[in-house]
Amino acid sequence: MTSEQTSTTRAAPDTGSPKRTRLPYYPGCTLKTTGKGLEDSALAVAETLGVELVELPRWNCCGVVTSLTDDDLMRHIAPIRNMVRVQEVSDAGLVDDKRVVTLCSMCFNALKWSNARIVGDAEDLKSLNDFMYLEEDYRGDAEVVHFLEILKELDPEAIAEQVKTPLGELNVAPYYGCTLLRPKSIGIDDPEDPTIQQELLEIMGATVIDNPYKTVCCGSYQTVQDKYAVAELTHGILSHARAAGAEAVTTFCPLCAFNLDNRQREVLEKHPDFEPMPVFYFTQLMAVAFGLNPKCCRFDLNHTDPRPLLRGKGLMKEGA
Amino acid sequence: MAETVVITVKSEAFLKKIVALSAEAITVCDQCGTCSGSCPMIAEMDVTPSQLMRMVQLGQSEALDTKTMWVCASCFACTVRCPRGLDVSKVAEALRQVTLRRSVDHLDIRNIPDDELAELPQIALVSAFRKLTG
């Protein structure tokens, strides 16, 4: 099944048209807590670009990580139930597209993977529909996309038009981690050398620092059982970005953000010479470039305060 | 000193069990070591990912005693690089599931300090408990 067959509309807004494209939106749990800076800034950025992200009613946990054993159909119920919600808002005409937009990279991966597995197996789809007998049957024609894919579909000129504060001298290293890229069947870019963030950062005028650690895992959930092992990975990722000339990194994943940002505390315990580095959600930097109200960035939730860096570069007013 | 490996009915059954759970053709691994060279968690492991694959190929249930299977972060760095198209993450998951389905958890929430629990994002806790508890 190709995207051409199932997608009803494209997200690209007509230039000059006031009509917003309404897309179903799955936030996931962490975007309501530690990842609030990602959600609030992304919603503000989307609105600026003429895209309305319509939060799904009654969404539930996506499961975060796809179960990898072959006999585990039960573990796909949670993500597929969310796909029923996508179908509902689409059938009700509340959105213009059957592609549900995700912001959190882990939600993106878990939902897309489960959807692909279940939709690809008619018997499994029927089993889950039978199990969820109180729901409408899921027909399997909804899709999962990441917000970066929506941004890439937009006319680059339309994004450039919104840039009020070019990021200029800010040296940023895009960080991708795992779940946006791997496995290949799920990822949105080249798993070895992704460029999708770079292309957008360049539109916003940033100086992009490329380095091979952009795809190295941050340790993910291992942060729960061994924070020092994760701190070593953080140290490697940020030190290589720094050595390449970066002053900050960007991410779309609230778990990468936690491991790269909050775990700098553990990095400093083991490596006292380490120079702390701000970790931005990608859309926080977009909001800065668009000159949106900095309140939508929720910089108060970042562990390493990025505001001194932004003020130093003239990208944020004193006191903001 | 050469070590003699004896393949028994039991070891063959173990291999078949892991092949069934992971749905991976484990026997086609030719031990090139690309997975081990790609693994970000290797510093924390007692056997390398390619050694783990070899243990399973030989039906050695000692694979279940390795630290390696619990340390895998399911990052799929090995998956995208394996020249045989194998997914070592799925093999590690199958090994974890053998233990977890015996109701033996690897992570106990009571051992996580309160300040950590308060700070960790939900996605960290949910994924860790899905991977490391039954």
Interface residues (C-beta under 8 A of the other chain):
Chain A: G28 C29 T30 T33 T34 G35 C61 G63 V64 V65 S67 L68 T69 D70 D71 R75 C104 M106 C107 G177 C178 L181 R182 P183 K184 P191 E192 T215 V216 C217 G219 S220 Y221 Q222 T223 V224 Q225 D226 K227 A229 E232 L233 P254 L255 F258 N262
Chain B: A20 L21 S22 A23 P40 M41 A43 E44 W70 V71 A73 S74 C75 F76 A77 T79 V80 D87 S89 K90 E93 A94 Q97 H106 L107 I112 E116 E119 L120 P121 Q122 I123 A124 L125 V126 S127 A128 R130 K131 L132
